[in-house]
Amino acid sequence: MFKYILIVISILLFVGCDNTKKIQKIIYTSDIHVSLPKGRFNYMTQKYINLLNKYKMQNNIYFINGDFIDKAYFKDGKIIGGNRDYQIKETKYFLNLTKELTSFKKNKILLNFGVGHDFGDLLLSEMLTQQKRIGRYKWGKIDLIWFTSKQATFPSNNSIKSHCLSNSEYKLLEDMLVASDNAILFSHIPLRTTQTFTYGKWANNRNLTIPLSDPLYKIIDQNKNKILAIFSGHIHTTYESKYKSIPIYSFPFMHYESFCEIEQNKFSIKISPKQLGLQKLNFKSKIYYLKNKFIYLRR
């Protein structure tokens, strides 16, 4: 009898996760580094166009988790960081491309910022994109909450000279999580785990991840049962990791041309890793199902 009950439950979960009803998707990626024709990574622009064309006739949310522009170019064989005027031109170039290849009436574009690329001037970036460095968007039963650190690298030990957010920003992030029952968190700079620390090794004993002594972790710990998953950028490699009970995913467009589709129904969140290029992901391209208690309904 118990065996048959398990079979029935399994069928219900399977059907619930694969609801045939059309579900609005999030097309998620990070680190696109769209560049002007003279820019350092001008070839990434065409790859971004290819990604948008793949979903051109669909009704989706697009979420880009930082470094959507590169803001750099070559001059006399050297890399030159773009000034304010260059930032304006490249940001407008990115926005015009996105507007041309998606319908703003049918699609929602959500942007997080990446340190040094998207905001040499943060206020200018927020004005051009009409989005904030810390924000929230209600997507069905889920709150999409994003933020990014004000610096790009940290000491490899867990000492902190400068916190990743200001006091008012920590308070804003905390208030958003407290008010949410189900949240997906997006941080361009990754949290520090064993895996991310290894992938994030940088020059001069620096690391591309936020030290564990940062006040950010206290906020996450106090709200961990509400956070379904965390998506990160900044490190140009695909990976899956975990901070305590919270799964962490990285799908950077740079190098791997990786991204994912995120869907929801009344039973779960479905994450489907995708790839435009031929390079292999750092983990198996399997489908993940998330619930409140982080139970995988099917591997």
CORDA-V272160 format. One record per backbone hydrogen bond with DSSP energy under -0.5 kcal/mol. NH is the residue of the N-H (numbers start at 1). CO is the residue of the C=O. If there is no record, write none. Layout:
# CORDA-V272160
nh->[NH & NH]
co->[CO & CO]
This chain:
# CORDA-V272160
nh->[5 & 6 & 7 & 8 & 9 & 10 & 11 & 12 & 13 & 14 & 15 & 16 & 17 & 18 & 19 & 25 & 26 & 27 & 27 & 28 & 28 & 29 & 30 & 31 & 32 & 33 & 34 & 39 & 40 & 42 & 44 & 45 & 45 & 46 & 47 & 48 & 49 & 50 & 51 & 52 & 53 & 54 & 55 & 55 & 56 & 58 & 60 & 61 & 62 & 63 & 63 & 64 & 64 & 65 & 65 & 66 & 66 & 70 & 73 & 74 & 75 & 78 & 80 & 80 & 82 & 87 & 88 & 89 & 90 & 91 & 92 & 93 & 94 & 95 & 96 & 97 & 98 & 99 & 100 & 101 & 102 & 104 & 106 & 107 & 108 & 110 & 110 & 112 & 116 & 117 & 118 & 119 & 125 & 126 & 127 & 128 & 129 & 130 & 131 & 135 & 137 & 139 & 139 & 140 & 142 & 143 & 144 & 144 & 145 & 145 & 146 & 147 & 150 & 154 & 156 & 170 & 171 & 172 & 173 & 174 & 175 & 176 & 177 & 178 & 179 & 180 & 183 & 184 & 185 & 186 & 187 & 188 & 190 & 192 & 193 & 197 & 198 & 199 & 200 & 201 & 202 & 206 & 207 & 208 & 210 & 214 & 217 & 218 & 219 & 220 & 221 & 222 & 223 & 223 & 224 & 226 & 227 & 227 & 228 & 228 & 229 & 230 & 231 & 232 & 233 & 233 & 235 & 236 & 237 & 239 & 241 & 243 & 244 & 246 & 247 & 247 & 248 & 249 & 250 & 251 & 253 & 254 & 256 & 257 & 258 & 259 & 260 & 261 & 262 & 263 & 265 & 269 & 270 & 271 & 272 & 272 & 273 & 273 & 274 & 276 & 277 & 286 & 288 & 290 & 294 & 296 & 297]
co->[1 & 2 & 3 & 4 & 5 & 6 & 7 & 8 & 9 & 10 & 11 & 12 & 13 & 14 & 16 & 59 & 262 & 25 & 61 & 26 & 260 & 63 & 251 & 66 & 67 & 67 & 68 & 36 & 72 & 39 & 41 & 41 & 42 & 42 & 43 & 44 & 45 & 46 & 47 & 48 & 49 & 50 & 51 & 52 & 53 & 55 & 58 & 25 & 108 & 27 & 61 & 62 & 110 & 29 & 63 & 64 & 112 & 34 & 80 & 38 & 78 & 75 & 73 & 78 & 71 & 83 & 84 & 85 & 86 & 87 & 88 & 89 & 90 & 91 & 92 & 93 & 94 & 95 & 96 & 97 & 98 & 102 & 103 & 103 & 60 & 62 & 108 & 64 & 119 & 114 & 114 & 114 & 121 & 122 & 123 & 124 & 125 & 126 & 126 & 146 & 144 & 137 & 142 & 138 & 139 & 182 & 137 & 142 & 143 & 184 & 135 & 186 & 164 & 207 & 205 & 166 & 167 & 168 & 169 & 170 & 171 & 172 & 173 & 174 & 175 & 177 & 226 & 143 & 229 & 145 & 231 & 147 & 208 & 210 & 191 & 193 & 194 & 195 & 196 & 198 & 206 & 203 & 154 & 200 & 190 & 211 & 214 & 215 & 215 & 216 & 217 & 218 & 219 & 220 & 221 & 223 & 223 & 224 & 183 & 226 & 183 & 247 & 185 & 249 & 187 & 188 & 233 & 234 & 235 & 250 & 248 & 246 & 242 & 243 & 228 & 245 & 241 & 230 & 239 & 232 & 30 & 31 & 254 & 253 & 252 & 274 & 28 & 272 & 26 & 270 & 268 & 290 & 263 & 288 & 261 & 270 & 271 & 286 & 259 & 257 & 256 & 284 & 271 & 269 & 291 & 294 & 295]
